[in-house]
Amino acid sequence: MHAVERLYRYRKSLSTTEFKARGQRVVRCEKCRVSINYCICDMAPQVESGVSFLLLMYDTEVLKPSNTGRLIADIVPDTHAYLWSRTEPNPDLLALLQDETYQPYVVFPKQYANEQQQVIEKHIPKSADKKPLFIMLDGSWREAKKMFRKSPYLAGFPIVSFDVEAMAESGIYSRYHLRKAANNNQLATAEVAARVLAMAGELTNADLLDHWFDVFSFQYQKSVCRENHGDQQAIANYLAFTEQHKISIKKAHCD
């Protein structure tokens, strides 16, 4: 069980009423959150990574079956997940950010950086003694901006940013069809993480996360959408990619 699964179960235990999302009548796998008829657990990859991710999740975000942050934890073994609180940040979260074995980076658009924050837009520098810890603010765009503004403990860390508008001009758009974004240039959390992995030099893991995202998106839409906008070749492409790069499949079944 990875960090996002644990956080999901913890957040669910706090709920006094059932969380109702789109497709609420769908009987879902408790691990991948896709319909049990289209569960993807037995295709989950098993890889190694030299980076870490920290998902700082806005309250009910972890309960949403359409959340893609869990896909990052499927790929990167050293992934951490915490609920965000404006007034009472988790002590374990703060301890992680101060851990000398990590170099935290906030993944966020550069225009929101303060004057003291370093902005990295291309290659993320490697350190011999510190592992990159990429902080993802996971929620809607409005919620992510609030987390960024209201989390003073993040203000001193470098920002990792890339030009989404330039990607759009090059014909690269979000493939996320499970929610309506505030604008067409916004990427899903997993799509952003794939770009970050590429900037960190983990090109195979970046491509793997993109493929895994496509599998999730296509399988998810089978049970909740009248029209599936996902890639119909997603599973075939994913399996071909894992075979080509000799990536192990966990064959982990849902609980």
N, C-alpha and C positions, 0 to 999 in steps of 0.2 A: 504494500500500500504506500503510494507516494504522498508527498506533502499536501497536494490539493485534495486528494481523496480524504485524508485525515481532517482537513479543514472543513470540507463539505459535511462530513458526518458530525463534526463538532457544531457547526453552525445550525445544522438540521436539528440537533438535540436541544437547541435554545428556542426553537420556534414553538409557539403555542397554537398556531394555526398552520394549516397546510399551505406551502408556497405554491401559487398557481401561476404557471407560465403558459405561453402559447403551446398548444399540444398537450394540455394537462391531462387528457384522458389516455395518453400513450403510456403503456406499461414499460418503464425504462430499466435498463441495466443500471445498477447502483454504482458501477465503476466508470464506464465510458459515457453514461447518460444518454445513450442512443436507445431507441426501441429494442426490446429484447429480441425482436424478430430480425433486427439488422445489426446486432451487437458487433463491435469491432475488436473486442478484447483479445480474441485469439490471433489477431494480426499485429498486436503491439510490438514495436521494435525493442531490441536490447543493444544499446551502444554505450560507448564511453565518450566523455567530453572533458575538456580541460577548463571549462568555464562553469559558472554557477548563475542561477537566476533567483531572484526574490520577487514573488508576486505579492504586492500589497493590494488587497482586494476590498472593494467598497461593499460593505455590509452584505446585501443579498446577492451580490454578483456571483459568489461561489455556489449559490443555490440554483442559478439559471442553467438549465441543461444545454443552452446554446453557448455557454462560456467556452472559449478556446484556450484559456490559460492552462487548463489541465493537459492540453496537448504538449505544452512545453515540458511539463513534468514527465510525460511519457518518454520524451527524447533525452532530456538532460537529467542524469541521476541526482546531481547535487542541486535540487530545486527546493526552495523554501517558500512557504505561503503563510500569510498572516492577514487577519482582518484589520482594516484601517480604523483608527479612532482619532478624532481631532483632539480630544481632551485627555485620553488615557492610552498613549501608545504602549504596545505590548513590551514588557521588559526584555523578553527574549529577542524581539525584533531589534531593540536598541543595542543589545549585547552583540548581536550578529553584525550590525553595522560598525561596531567598534573592534571587531575581531581582526587582529593584525595579520591573519593569514589571507584576508580578502582585501581587494581594492574595489569599493563600490562605485558604480556608475548609475546615474539616473537616465533612463531612456525616455526622452521627451523632446518636443520641438525646441530648437535653439532660441527662438524668439522670446521664450519665457525664462531664459537664463538670467541670473543677476550678474552684475558687473564683475563679481569676483569668480564666477564659475567658468572653468575651462570647458570649451565646447569641442567635441571630437566628431568629425563628419566623415572621415574616411577609415583608415586602418586604426584599430584599437591597439595601443602599445602593449607588448608582452612584458611581464615582470618575472624574474627568476624566483622571487620569494612570495609573491602575492597572486592569488587567483582572482580573475575578474568576477565581480558579483553585479549582475545587471538587474537593476530595480525597475520592475514593470508596474505601473499604476493601472490596475485592472478594474475597469468600470466603463460607464458611458463617457463620452468626451467631456460632458459637463462635470461628471463626478471626478474624472481624472484631473481636470484643472483645479478642482477644489482640493483634492489630495495634495497636489503639487504646491498650492498656495498655503495650505494650512498644516504643512509638515516641516517645521523649521529644522528638524534634524537631518533633512535631505539637502539643505541649502548649500552646504560646503562641498558637496561631491561633484565631480565632473559630469557633464551632460553628454550623452551619446545621441546624436541627431542625424537624420537623413532627410533629403528633400523629397517629400511625397508628391508635391506638385510637379517636380521635374520627372518623377517616375510616370505620372499621368501623361505628361507631354510626350513621353517616349512610348506610350501605349500600354503601360503597366498599371493595372487597376486592381482594387481589392476583389478577391474572389469570394468574399463573405456575403452570403445571401440570407442569413438566418435572422438578421435584425435590420431595421432601417437606420442607416447612419445619418448623422447631421449633415454631411456632405459626401460627395462621391469619392473624395480623395482619402477618406479615413480607412485605415487598415484594421483588421482584427488583431487581437493581442498576439496570436500565434504567427500571423504574417509579419508583424513587427519583429518578433523574436527571431524569425528566420533571417531577416535582413541583418540583425545584430550578430548572429552567429557567423554570417558571411564576413562582416566587418572584422570579426575576431579571428578570421582565418580558418574557421571550421566549415568549409564549403560543402563537404558531404553531409554533415549534420544539418546544415541550412537547407539543402535540397530535400533531405529526408523529412524535415519538419514541414516543408511545403507540400510534399506528397501525402504525408500523414494528415495534414489539414484538409486536403482535397478528399481523402477517404472519409474523414469525419463528416465533412459538409454534405457529401453525396448521400451517405447512409442516413444521416440525420433527417435530411429532407424527404426521404422516402415515406416517412410516417406522419409528417406534419404539413407538407406543402402539396397543393394541387398540381403544381408544376415544379419539377425538380430542375433547378438552375445549376446544379453541380456538374462536375465532369463525369460523364458516364464511363470513361476509361480510368477513373481514379484508382480503383483497386488493381486493375491490370498493370497500370503504370507504377504503382507503389510496389507491387510484388516483383516486377521486373527490375526496379531500382534496387531493392534489397538483395535480390539475387546477384545482380551485377557487382554490387559493392560488398557482397558477402556479409550482409547484416543479419544477425540472428533475429528470429521471431520468438517471442516469449511463449507463445501458445498458452497464455494465461486466460483462464475462463472466468466469467463473471461469478460473483459470490451468490 
